[in-house]
Amino acid sequence: MPETYVREEEQEIVVKTDPGGEFLTLGQAKRFAESMQTRIDYLSRLKEGELDV
């Protein structure tokens, strides 16, 4: 798992999870995490047979 870097830039906290990646604001990182969780939940339900494709 990549390290998380936090720096202050123009009085806004930004997060960098990949040393070669882009910085995200905390709001962007939160929205990304929420969308990934939604996908994980969907795939888990699909795997458990709770959803029909």
Secondary structure, DSSP 8 states (H G I E B T S, - for coil): ----EEEEETTEEEEESSTTS--EEHHHHHHHHHHHHHHHHHHHHHHTT-S--
